[in-house]
Amino acid sequence: MQHTHAKPADNWTPLYFLASVGAGGLSVTFFMYLMHWIPHPGRTVPVFEDIAAALATGNPAMTVAIVVALIGIAVFGAANLSLLIWNLRKMRGFAASEKGRALAGSNAQTQMMALPLALAMSINGGFILGLVFVPGLWSIVEYLFPLAMIAFLAVGYLAFRQLGGFIARVASTGGFDCTKNNSFAQMLPAFALAMTGVGIAAPAALSTNATVAGIALILSTFFLVAAVLITLVGLVLGMRAIMEHGVSAEQAPTLMIVIPITTILGILLLRQSHGLHVSFDAHVADAQTMMMLSRLLSVEVIFALFGVAALAATGYVRRFLTGEAISAGNYALVCPPVALSVLTHFWINAGLVKAGLIAKFGVAYWSLTGVALALQVSAIVLIVFLHLRHFRAPRGAAMRTA
């Protein structure tokens, strides 16, 4: 059914929370510059003082990189929060509306889990903003870790409550239409739980208090297992329907949702590994970390190829990006290049460099890093294009949205 609106975003759906998630992810890609390029001795992550010290060295190339990173973190961090607030306002009354009731009785009910996904992303993004722009934050960070875990647990509770409502409805009355599940849309709950888990895992890597680190390790493991199980279920259900009915053209971008889930769980595992090393004297060899990241990156490349092939086969770009039809699911396209960029940075720095396979800041290093930067740029171009397409009224006439 077609509706006419001044601009496409007026026809709000929960998938618009992915706009906030994408912006938050882009702020993380800029944080990778600081994370891997400037010294931060004695700390797992760089903070305001490390950035100031790096700027004081007067290295022109380093100065440019830091300035670009700070601008990127600030711009996309602000966009993440503003889009979250906009979505929260638009969500008011949605559940009670005719559209909201229809969504709650269909396969698309799990789209509401874009809300806890966006909340978890914003908490993670807020922590980065604090590290980068707040002087002296590290001196009180141990007091913030318990508060952060409580916040993430609240988001996790919301996510499980929404997921439980969906499972309870389907288990008691049925109604799940497998013929319309020809995508990976049912992996969105796994995305939300993984994002929550990676936030809870942060104290495991950063805290010097063994009790706090241990609690973070256990809780994040629970969310890790839940996310993996839901991903596997969604993969099996989705592939069965795809093989029988073909890919849903409008939901074709969901075929790449495995990419951001994999990156998030990869970071979660790295944080757990560091926490086990620092707090519990459990050591993982650098070569093992390299191989773990290589396996995860391989998964992402495979699903990227699969997703791109599906987009081409369904004519997605022509129909939903440059054509008249517009879908809020367009924003699902931002997360894969963002996630690939972030994991590539970790693969290079925590994997190849630490294992001694390549030299830091050598020719091979910058050649591979160039791939991560190209993915980042493509995601920036895409999100700007989508923002203009969804949030700007077309000249002379209203846009039609599916």
Residue pairs with C-beta under 8 A, 6 or more apart in sequence:
2 400
2 401
2 402
3 11
3 400
3 401
4 398
4 399
4 400
5 11
5 398
5 399
5 401
6 393
6 398
7 390
7 391
7 392
7 393
7 394
7 399
8 326
8 328
8 389
8 390
8 391
8 399
8 401
9 16
9 328
9 390
9 391
11 328
11 401
12 87
12 90
12 91
12 94
12 328
13 99
13 103
13 111
13 328
14 91
14 94
14 103
14 111
14 112
14 114
14 115
15 111
15 114
15 327
15 328
15 329
15 331
15 332
16 83
16 87
16 90
16 114
16 328
16 331
16 390
17 84
17 87
17 114
17 115
17 117
17 118
18 114
18 117
18 118
18 328
18 329
18 331
18 332
18 334
18 335
19 83
19 87
19 331
19 334
19 383
19 386
19 387
19 390
20 79
20 80
20 81
20 83
20 84
20 87
20 118
20 121
20 122
21 80
21 114
21 117
21 118
21 121
21 331
21 334
21 335
22 331
22 334
22 335
22 338
22 379
22 383
23 76
23 77
23 79
23 80
23 83
23 383
24 76
24 77
24 80
24 118
24 121
24 122
24 124
24 125
25 121
25 260
25 334
25 335
25 338
25 339
25 342
25 379
26 72
26 76
26 334
26 338
26 376
26 379
26 380
26 383
27 72
27 73
27 75
27 76
27 77
27 80
27 125
27 128
27 129
28 124
28 125
28 128
28 338
28 342
29 72
29 338
29 341
29 342
29 345
29 372
29 376
29 379
30 68
30 69
30 70
30 71
30 72
30 73
30 76
30 376
31 69
31 73
31 128
31 132
32 341
32 342
32 345
32 372
33 65
33 66
33 68
33 69
34 46
34 50
34 51
34 66
34 69
34 132
35 45
35 46
35 345
35 349
36 345
36 348
36 349
37 62
37 65
38 46
38 50
38 51
38 54
38 62
38 66
39 50
39 53
39 54
40 46
40 47
40 50
43 50
43 138
44 205
44 206
44 274
45 131
45 206
46 131
46 132
47 131
47 132
47 137
47 138
48 131
48 132
48 133
48 134
48 135
48 136
48 137
49 135
49 138
51 66
51 70
51 132
54 62
54 66
55 62
55 63
55 66
70 132
70 133
73 128
73 129
73 132
74 129
74 133
77 125
77 126
77 128
77 129
80 121
80 122
80 125
81 122
81 125
81 126
84 118
84 119
84 122
87 115
87 118
91 115
93 100
94 100
95 101
95 104
103 109
103 111
103 112
104 112
105 169
105 175
106 175
106 177
107 176
107 177
107 180
107 181
107 185
107 186
108 185
109 165
109 166
109 169
110 162
110 163
110 166
110 185
110 186
110 188
110 189
111 185
111 188
112 162
113 159
113 162
113 163
113 188
113 189
113 191
113 192
114 188
114 192
115 158
115 162
116 155
116 156
116 158
116 159
116 162
116 192
116 195
116 196
117 159
117 188
117 191
117 192
117 195
119 155
119 158
120 152
120 155
120 192
120 195
120 196
120 199
121 195
123 148
123 151
123 152
123 155
123 199
124 195
124 198
124 199
124 202
127 148
127 199
127 202
130 137
131 137
131 138
137 144
141 206
142 207
142 208
142 209
142 212
145 202
145 203
145 206
145 207
145 209
145 212
145 216
146 203
146 212
148 199
148 202
148 203
149 200
149 203
149 215
149 216
149 219
152 196
152 199
152 200
153 200
153 219
155 196
155 199
156 193
156 196
156 200
156 223
159 189
159 192
159 193
159 196
160 193
162 189
163 189
163 230
166 189
169 175
170 176
178 237
178 240
178 241
179 241
179 244
179 245
180 241
180 248
181 237
181 238
181 241
182 238
182 241
182 242
182 244
182 245
182 246
182 247
182 248
182 251
183 238
183 241
183 242
183 247
183 248
183 251
183 252
183 254
183 255
184 234
184 235
184 238
184 251
184 254
184 255
184 257
184 258
185 238
185 251
185 254
186 230
186 233
186 234
186 237
186 238
187 230
187 231
187 234
187 235
187 238
187 254
187 257
187 258
187 261
188 254
188 257
189 230
189 234
190 226
190 227
190 228
190 230
190 231
190 234
190 261
191 227
191 257
191 260
191 261
191 264
193 223
193 226
193 227
193 230
194 223
194 224
194 227
194 261
194 264
194 265
194 268
195 264
196 223
197 219
197 220
197 222
197 223
197 224
197 226
197 227
197 264
197 265
197 268
198 220
198 264
198 265
198 267
198 268
198 271
200 216
200 219
200 220
200 223
201 216
201 217
201 220
201 267
201 268
201 271
201 272
201 275
202 216
202 271
203 212
203 213
203 215
203 216
203 275
204 213
204 214
204 216
204 217
204 220
204 271
204 272
204 274
204 275
204 276
204 279
205 213
205 270
205 271
205 272
205 274
205 275
205 278
207 213
207 216
207 275
207 279
208 278
208 279
210 279
210 280
213 275
213 278
213 279
213 280
214 279
214 280
216 275
217 272
217 275
217 276
220 268
220 271
220 272
221 272
223 268
224 265
224 268
224 269
227 261
227 265
228 265
231 258
231 261
235 258
238 254
247 255
247 310
247 313
247 314
249 314
249 315
249 316
249 319
249 320
250 320
250 325
250 327
250 329
250 402
251 329
252 307
252 310
252 311
252 314
252 316
253 307
253 311
253 316
253 329
253 330
253 332
253 333
253 336
254 329
254 332
255 303
255 306
255 307
255 310
256 303
256 304
256 306
256 307
256 332
256 333
256 335
256 336
257 332
257 335
257 336
258 299
258 300
258 303
259 300
259 303
259 304
259 307
259 335
259 336
259 339
259 340
260 335
260 336
260 338
260 339
262 296
262 299
262 300
262 303
262 339
262 343
263 296
263 300
263 339
263 340
263 342
263 343
264 339
265 296
266 292
266 293
266 296
266 343
266 346
267 342
267 346
269 292
270 289
270 346
270 350
273 284
273 289
276 282
276 284
277 283
277 284
286 354
286 355
286 356
287 355
289 350
289 351
289 354
289 355
290 347
290 350
290 351
290 352
290 354
290 355
290 357
293 343
293 346
293 347
293 350
293 351
294 347
294 351
296 343
297 343
297 344
297 347
300 336
300 339
300 340
300 343
301 340
304 336
304 340
307 336
310 316
311 317
319 325
320 326
320 327
320 329
320 330
321 330
321 385
321 389
324 399
324 400
325 400
325 401
325 402
326 389
326 390
326 399
326 400
326 401
326 402
327 401
327 402
328 390
330 386
330 389
330 390
331 383
331 386
333 382
333 386
334 379
334 382
334 383
334 386
337 375
337 376
337 378
337 379
337 382
338 375
338 376
338 379
340 372
340 375
341 372
341 373
341 375
341 376
341 379
342 372
344 368
344 369
344 371
344 372
344 375
345 369
345 372
348 358
348 365
348 368
348 369
348 372
349 360
351 357
352 358
352 368
353 359
353 360
353 365
358 364
358 365
358 368
359 365
393 399
